[in-house]
């Protein structure tokens, strides 16, 4: 069977101007808060209209900043959405005129290097990438989840919200903004260097997080949460994009695990910080919850400003790499994956993703685990407070479960690496999470239920740390992987929206019994999907192994590249990471 032909033609607008994009984001946030902040709660019905205008204006600003022509903007967004997370689909020089675009990257890279060179290079990359990107994700998760700590300190009462479901609505609006602007943010990333775009996003959401401390009513609260989701949307996929440029397939899950551990650390630090900061209540006439947003948001802005000096860019211009380092990097990536390929965009790659049942399974896997992940991260202070502890004790008692989750993430990532298995560890982590929920539901004392929160948080966080890197290891080539990544985050975050809406006040009877049972159901669903992937990919690996030495070996040697595009996971010699 002959593979489909691939065309190198793609749409290439004028590169954007960074200051224009940054000013557009900041202006959009400030204008929305100014307009909505003074609207009385009784006029809240107009918020969807205001939000829609904000979306259209922001898209317009970004469009003009990107230099796109007005008639072509819609076509540009549609064509680019599948390639949003894929490395190197666009180059400074057109692929159409490049003589190396039609050849495998391995033919253009250094072909030999010593084990010592490779080990030194990996250590150097780890040192320059992991600490910084983990810090960015830590403060991102801190700024999105500190709303739970602010709620305990009287946020809703102080701004005049009497409807208990308003908190759930604000959380859903955050994820709505995140989902809607994830693809546009990734499109901008494709036209900018990560060392410029990721710090810019950090400053933008830091400003938005700080402004949350100024809200005075329900409508302003909703607008602030929505724009926080908008400004944070590009960070996680942007960081995963950076990992894909520097690491081989079997190295990414360990780094993503450490990176995702920042989310658990954010929960641990968040409780301690919230307890200390709320003691400032009354300083400057501001309540304690406002100071949580002020201080943590300002810290984020300062980190974002410093990030311009240490966030890594593309390998070809990374200052910490020597010329020899770049040669070794390209050679090791070319022998393992498609990361070093210069692949043109093709609609065929998009179609292959939508027709691949494994891609849909990755999306549904995150959907199942996103429900408990975000409901725990945003409601854990409330859940612990419901055990009978005072609000300040509940803030501090969130620290031990998150700390335990961080260490379990590291252990699971290590165990997954040593055993060379992902699905098994995702399933075991999910089972641990279910045990935690069962302990919470089946016991009646505060101490036993608190132990249950340990198991739930540890299991759910560890499972998510692995499943988010699984498609990056198994989906190829680039356009197909880009589409798969977008589908996983989009469908997964729908599960997050469901989670934050289910944990509403009218469902909190019997210590959130009904939401906890639903969370167990979602986790069981995630375990079932992980089992499906593990079993069927293993079956496919065995089928392909039976072909080795005959037709498959010749196919790999002569035809695994067609017109500059790798066959990827459709190649009979391709082995899935189970």
C-alpha positions in Angstrom: 0.0 0.0 0.0 1.5 3.3 -1.0 1.4 6.2 1.5 -0.4 9.4 0.5 1.5 12.2 -1.1 2.4 15.3 0.9 2.5 18.8 -0.3 4.9 21.3 1.3 2.5 24.3 0.7 1.4 26.2 3.7 0.1 29.6 4.7 2.8 31.9 6.1 1.8 35.3 7.4 4.1 38.1 8.3 5.8 37.4 11.7 4.2 39.2 14.6 5.6 42.0 16.6 6.0 41.0 20.3 5.3 44.4 21.9 2.0 44.7 19.9 0.8 41.2 21.1 1.8 41.9 24.7 0.0 45.3 24.7 -3.0 43.8 23.1 -3.3 41.2 25.9 -2.8 43.7 28.7 -5.1 46.2 27.1 -7.8 43.6 26.6 -7.6 42.5 30.3 -7.6 46.0 31.7 -10.5 47.2 29.4 -12.7 44.2 30.3 -12.1 44.6 34.0 -12.8 48.3 33.7 -16.0 47.8 31.7 -17.3 44.9 33.7 -16.1 45.8 37.1 -18.7 48.5 37.5 -21.6 46.5 36.3 -24.1 45.7 39.1 -24.8 42.0 39.7 -28.4 42.4 38.5 -27.0 43.3 35.1 -25.0 40.1 34.9 -27.1 38.9 31.9 -25.0 41.1 29.7 -21.7 39.4 30.6 -21.8 36.9 27.7 -22.2 39.8 25.3 -19.3 41.7 26.9 -17.1 38.5 26.9 -17.9 37.8 23.2 -16.8 41.4 22.3 -13.7 40.9 24.4 -12.9 37.7 22.5 -13.4 39.3 19.1 -11.4 42.4 20.0 -8.5 40.3 21.4 -8.5 38.1 18.3 -8.5 41.2 16.2 -5.5 42.7 18.0 -3.6 39.5 17.7 -4.5 39.2 14.1 -3.2 42.6 13.3 -0.1 42.1 15.4 0.6 38.9 13.4 0.4 40.8 10.2 -2.4 38.6 8.8 -4.7 40.0 6.2 -8.3 40.3 7.3 -9.9 38.1 4.6 -7.4 35.3 5.3 -7.5 35.3 9.0 -10.2 32.6 9.4 -8.5 30.4 6.8 -5.2 30.9 8.7 -6.7 29.8 12.0 -8.4 26.7 10.5 -5.3 25.6 8.6 -3.0 26.2 11.5 -5.0 24.6 14.3 -3.8 21.1 13.6 -0.2 22.2 13.5 -0.3 24.4 16.6 1.8 22.1 18.9 4.1 20.6 16.3 7.7 21.6 16.1 9.3 23.0 13.0 6.3 23.2 10.7 7.4 26.7 9.9 10.9 27.9 9.3 12.4 31.3 8.7 13.2 30.2 5.2 10.4 28.7 3.1 10.4 24.9 2.9 9.4 25.1 -0.7 12.7 26.6 -1.6 14.9 24.6 0.8 16.8 21.7 -0.7 16.9 19.8 2.6 13.1 19.8 3.0 12.6 16.7 0.9 15.2 14.7 2.7 15.2 13.0 6.1 16.7 15.1 8.8 19.1 12.3 9.6 20.8 12.8 6.2 21.7 16.4 7.2 22.9 15.8 10.8 26.0 14.5 12.3 25.9 10.7 12.2 28.2 9.7 15.0 28.8 10.8 18.6 30.2 9.1 21.7 28.1 8.0 24.7 30.0 10.5 26.9 29.1 13.3 24.5 25.4 12.3 24.6 25.3 12.0 28.4 27.0 15.4 28.9 24.5 16.9 26.4 21.5 15.5 28.2 22.7 16.7 31.6 23.3 20.2 30.1 19.8 20.3 28.6 18.3 19.1 31.9 20.0 21.8 33.8 19.0 24.6 31.5 15.4 23.5 30.8 13.8 21.6 33.6 14.2 24.0 36.6 13.0 27.0 34.8 10.0 25.5 33.0 9.0 23.7 36.2 9.0 27.0 38.0 6.8 28.6 35.4 4.3 25.8 35.6 4.4 25.9 39.4 3.5 29.6 39.6 0.9 29.0 36.8 -0.9 26.4 38.8 -0.5 28.5 41.9 -2.2 31.5 40.3 -5.1 29.4 38.9 -5.7 27.4 42.2 -5.2 30.1 44.8 -8.9 31.0 44.2 -9.7 28.1 46.6 -7.7 29.7 49.4 -9.1 33.1 48.7 -12.6 31.7 48.9 -11.9 30.3 52.4 -10.8 33.8 53.5 -14.1 35.4 52.6 -13.7 36.4 48.9 -17.3 35.7 47.9 -18.8 37.4 50.9 -16.7 40.6 50.5 -17.7 41.1 46.9 -21.4 40.6 47.5 -21.9 37.1 46.0 -24.7 35.2 47.8 -25.2 32.5 45.2 -22.9 29.6 46.2 -22.8 28.3 42.6 -21.1 31.5 41.5 -17.7 30.1 42.6 -18.3 27.1 40.3 -19.3 29.4 37.4 -16.0 31.3 37.8 -14.0 28.2 37.6 -15.8 27.0 34.5 -15.2 30.4 32.9 -11.5 30.0 33.5 -11.4 26.7 31.6 -13.6 28.2 28.9 -11.0 31.0 28.2 -8.3 28.4 28.4 -9.9 26.1 25.8 -10.8 29.0 23.4 -7.4 30.6 23.4 -5.1 27.6 23.5 -4.9 27.2 19.8 -4.4 30.9 19.0 -1.7 31.1 21.7 0.1 28.1 20.1 -0.2 29.7 16.6 1.6 32.8 18.0 4.2 30.4 19.5 4.9 29.0 16.0 5.7 32.5 14.8 7.8 33.5 17.8 10.8 31.9 19.7 9.7 30.2 22.9 12.2 32.4 24.8 10.1 35.4 23.9 6.6 33.9 24.0 6.7 32.0 27.2 7.9 34.9 29.3 5.4 37.2 27.7 2.6 34.9 28.6 3.9 34.7 32.2 3.8 38.5 32.5 0.3 38.7 31.0 -1.2 36.2 33.4 0.7 37.7 36.3 -0.9 41.0 35.6 -4.3 39.4 35.3 -3.8 37.4 38.6 -2.8 40.6 40.4 -5.9 42.4 39.1 -8.2 39.8 40.7 -7.5 41.5 44.0 -9.3 44.6 42.7 -12.7 43.0 41.8 -15.7 44.4 43.7 -18.6 42.4 42.3 -19.7 39.2 40.6 -19.3 40.4 37.0 -15.8 41.6 37.6 -14.9 38.4 39.3 -16.2 36.4 36.3 -14.3 38.6 33.8 -11.0 38.2 35.8 -11.2 34.4 35.9 -12.0 34.2 32.2 -9.0 36.3 31.2 -6.8 34.4 33.5 -7.6 31.3 31.5 -7.0 33.2 28.3 -3.5 34.4 29.4 -2.4 31.0 30.8 -3.6 29.0 27.8 -0.3 28.8 25.9 2.1 27.9 28.7 1.6 24.1 29.1 1.6 23.2 25.4 4.4 25.6 24.9 6.6 23.9 27.4 5.7 20.5 26.0 6.7 21.9 22.6 10.1 22.8 24.1 10.6 19.3 25.5 9.9 17.8 22.1 12.7 19.8 20.6 15.3 18.6 23.0 14.5 15.1 24.1 14.1 11.6 22.6 10.8 9.7 22.8 11.6 7.6 25.8 13.1 10.6 27.7 10.1 12.9 27.6 7.8 11.2 30.1 10.4 11.5 32.9 10.9 15.2 32.2 7.2 15.9 31.8 6.7 14.1 35.1 9.1 16.3 36.9 7.6 19.3 35.2 4.1 18.3 36.2 5.3 17.9 39.7 5.3 21.7 39.8 1.5 21.5 40.0 1.7 19.4 43.2 4.4 21.7 44.6 2.1 24.7 43.8 -0.6 23.1 46.0 1.8 22.6 48.8 3.3 26.1 48.7 -0.2 27.6 48.1 -1.5 26.5 51.4 1.5 27.8 53.4 1.6 31.1 51.4 -2.2 31.6 51.8 -2.0 31.1 55.6 0.8 33.6 55.9 -0.5 36.2 53.5 -4.1 36.2 54.9 -2.5 37.5 58.2 -2.0 40.8 56.2 -5.8 41.3 56.2 -6.5 45.0 56.8 -3.1 46.3 55.6 -3.8 49.1 53.2 -7.5 48.6 53.8 -7.4 45.4 51.8 -8.7 42.0 52.9 -6.4 39.0 53.2 -7.7 37.3 50.1 -6.8 40.4 48.0 -3.2 40.2 49.3 -3.0 36.6 48.1 -3.7 37.8 44.6 -1.5 40.9 44.9 1.6 39.3 46.2 1.5 36.1 44.2 0.6 37.9 41.0 3.4 40.5 41.4 5.8 37.6 42.0 4.7 36.0 38.8 5.3 39.3 36.8 8.8 39.5 38.3 9.6 35.9 37.3 8.2 36.6 33.8 10.5 39.5 33.4 13.6 37.5 34.5 12.5 34.6 32.2 13.5 36.5 29.1 17.1 35.8 30.2 16.8 32.1 30.9 13.9 30.4 29.0 15.5 28.3 26.2 14.7 29.0 22.6 15.0 26.8 19.5 18.1 24.5 19.5 19.6 26.4 16.6 19.9 29.6 18.6 20.1 28.3 22.2 23.0 30.1 23.8 23.9 27.3 26.1 24.6 24.9 23.2 27.8 24.8 21.3 27.9 24.0 17.6 29.0 20.4 18.4 26.1 20.1 20.9 23.6 21.0 18.2 25.1 18.4 15.8 24.8 15.7 18.4 21.3 16.9 19.4 20.0 16.7 15.8 21.7 13.4 15.2 20.2 11.7 18.3 16.7 13.1 17.7 16.8 12.0 14.0 17.7 8.4 14.9 14.8 8.2 17.4 11.8 10.4 16.3 10.6 13.1 14.0 11.6 16.1 16.2 14.5 17.1 14.0 12.5 16.7 10.7 11.6 19.8 8.7 8.1 18.7 7.9 5.6 20.6 5.7 2.0 20.9 6.8 -0.4 18.4 5.2 -4.1 17.9 5.6 -3.4 14.2 5.3 -1.7 14.3 8.7 -4.8 15.9 10.2 -7.0 13.3 8.7 -4.8 10.5 9.9 -5.1 11.8 13.5 -8.9 12.0 13.3 -9.1 8.5 11.9 -6.7 6.9 14.5 -8.6 5.3 17.4 -5.5 5.7 19.6 -5.6 9.5 19.2 -9.2 9.5 20.4 -8.3 7.3 23.3 -5.5 9.6 24.4 -8.1 12.4 24.4 -10.7 10.5 26.4 -8.0 9.3 28.8 -7.2 12.9 29.8 -10.9 13.7 29.9 -11.4 11.0 32.5 -8.6 12.1 34.8 -9.0 15.8 34.3 -12.3 15.7 36.2 -10.8 14.6 39.5 -7.5 16.5 38.9 -9.0 20.0 38.7 -11.9 19.3 41.2 -9.3 18.3 43.8 -6.9 21.2 43.1 -9.6 23.8 43.3 -11.8 22.3 46.0 -9.3 20.6 48.3 -9.3 23.5 50.8 -13.1 23.5 50.9 -13.2 19.7 51.3 -10.7 19.8 54.2 -12.6 22.7 55.8 -15.7 20.5 55.6 -14.0 18.1 58.0 -14.5 20.6 60.7 -11.3 22.5 60.7 -11.0 26.3 60.8 -10.2 28.0 57.6 -6.6 28.7 58.6 -6.0 25.1 59.6 -7.6 23.9 56.3 -5.1 26.1 54.4 -2.2 24.4 56.1 -3.6 20.9 55.9 -3.5 21.0 52.1 0.3 21.0 52.3 1.0 17.4 53.2 -1.2 15.7 50.5 0.3 17.8 47.8 3.9 17.2 49.1 3.2 13.4 49.1 1.8 13.7 45.5 5.0 15.4 44.4 7.2 12.5 45.6 4.9 9.9 44.2 5.0 11.6 40.8 8.8 11.3 40.9 8.6 7.7 42.0 6.0 6.8 39.3 8.1 8.5 36.6 11.2 6.6 37.7 9.3 3.3 37.9 7.8 3.9 34.5 11.2 4.6 33.0 12.8 1.5 34.6 10.0 -0.8 33.6 9.5 0.9 30.2 5.8 0.9 30.7 3.3 3.9 30.9 -0.1 2.4 30.8 0.5 0.1 33.8 1.6 2.9 36.0 -1.3 5.1 34.9 -3.7 2.3 35.9 -2.1 1.7 39.3 -2.1 5.4 40.1 -5.8 5.6 39.1 -6.6 2.7 41.4 -4.8 4.5 44.3 -6.9 7.6 43.6 -10.1 5.5 43.7 -9.0 4.0 47.0 -8.7 7.5 48.4 -12.2 8.5 47.4 -13.6 5.3 48.9 -11.9 6.0 52.2 -13.4 9.5 52.2 -16.8 8.1 51.5 -16.8 5.1 53.7 -15.4 6.7 56.9 -17.0 9.1 59.3 -14.1 10.6 61.3 -12.1 13.6 60.2 -8.7 11.9 60.6 -9.6 8.9 58.3 -11.2 11.1 55.7 -8.1 13.3 55.7 -6.0 10.2 55.0 -8.3 9.5 52.1 -7.5 12.9 50.6 -3.8 11.8 50.6 -4.5 8.7 48.5 -6.8 10.6 46.1 -4.4 13.5 45.5 -1.4 11.2 45.1 -3.0 8.8 42.7 -4.7 11.4 40.5 -1.7 13.7 40.2 0.7 10.8 39.4 -1.6 9.4 36.7 -1.9 12.8 35.0 1.9 13.3 35.0 2.3 10.2 32.8 -0.7 10.4 30.5 0.0 13.9 29.3 3.3 12.8 27.8 2.0 9.5 26.3 0.9 11.0 22.9 4.2 12.8 22.5 5.9 9.4 22.6 3.6 7.5 20.4 2.1 9.8 17.7 4.1 10.6 14.6 4.7 12.4 12.3 4.5 16.1 13.4 1.2 17.2 11.9 -0.5 14.1 13.3 1.0 14.6 16.7 0.1 18.3 16.7 -3.5 17.4 16.0 -3.5 14.7 18.6 -2.0 17.0 21.3 -4.7 19.6 20.6 -7.4 17.0 20.8 -6.2 15.7 24.1 -6.0 19.0 25.8 -9.3 20.3 24.3 -11.4 17.2 25.2 -9.6 16.8 28.5 -10.4 20.3 29.6 -14.1 19.6 29.0 -13.8 17.1 31.8 -12.3 19.8 33.9 -15.3 22.0 33.2 -17.6 19.2 34.2 -15.6 18.7 37.4 -15.8 22.3 38.7 -19.5 22.4 37.9 -20.4 19.2 39.7 -18.8 20.2 43.0 -21.5 22.9 43.6 -23.2 23.7 46.9 -26.4 21.8 46.2 -24.3 18.6 45.8 -22.3 19.0 49.0 -24.5 16.9 51.1 -23.0 14.1 53.1 -19.5 15.5 52.6 -19.7 15.8 48.8 -20.9 12.2 48.5 -22.4 12.6 45.0 -19.5 14.5 43.4 -17.0 12.1 44.9 -19.0 9.1 43.4 -19.0 10.9 40.0 -15.2 11.4 40.4 -14.8 7.7 41.0 -16.8 7.0 37.8 -14.6 9.3 35.8 -11.4 7.7 37.2 -12.7 4.2 36.4 -13.4 5.5 32.8 -9.8 6.8 32.6 -8.5 3.4 33.8 -10.6 1.6 31.2 -9.2 3.8 28.4 -5.6 3.3 29.6 -6.2 -0.4 29.6 -7.6 -0.2 26.1 -4.5 1.7 24.9 -2.1 -0.7 26.7 -3.8 -3.8 25.3 -4.3 -2.7 21.7 -0.9 -1.1 21.3 0.7 -4.2 22.6 -1.3 -6.3 20.1 -0.2 -4.0 17.3 3.4 -4.2 18.4 3.2 -8.0 18.2 1.6 -7.9 14.8 4.3 -5.7 13.5 7.1 -7.7 15.1 5.8 -10.7 13.1 6.6 -8.8 9.9 10.2 -8.0 10.8 12.9 -9.5 8.6 10.8 -9.6 5.5 8.7 -6.9 3.9 8.8 -4.7 7.1 12.5 -4.5 7.2 12.8 -3.4 3.5 9.9 -0.9 4.0 11.7 0.8 6.9 15.0 1.0 5.1 13.7 2.4 1.8 10.3 4.0 2.3 9.9 5.4 5.8 10.2 8.9 4.3 8.0 10.0 1.5 8.5 13.5 0.0 10.2 14.7 3.1 7.5 13.5 5.5 8.0 10.6 7.9 5.5 7.8 7.9 5.7 7.8 11.6 3.4 5.5 13.5 2.0 4.1 10.2 5.4 2.6 9.5 5.3 -1.2 10.1 8.6 -0.9 11.9 7.3 1.7 14.4 7.0 0.4 17.9 4.5 1.9 20.3 5.6 2.8 23.9 3.2 0.8 26.1 
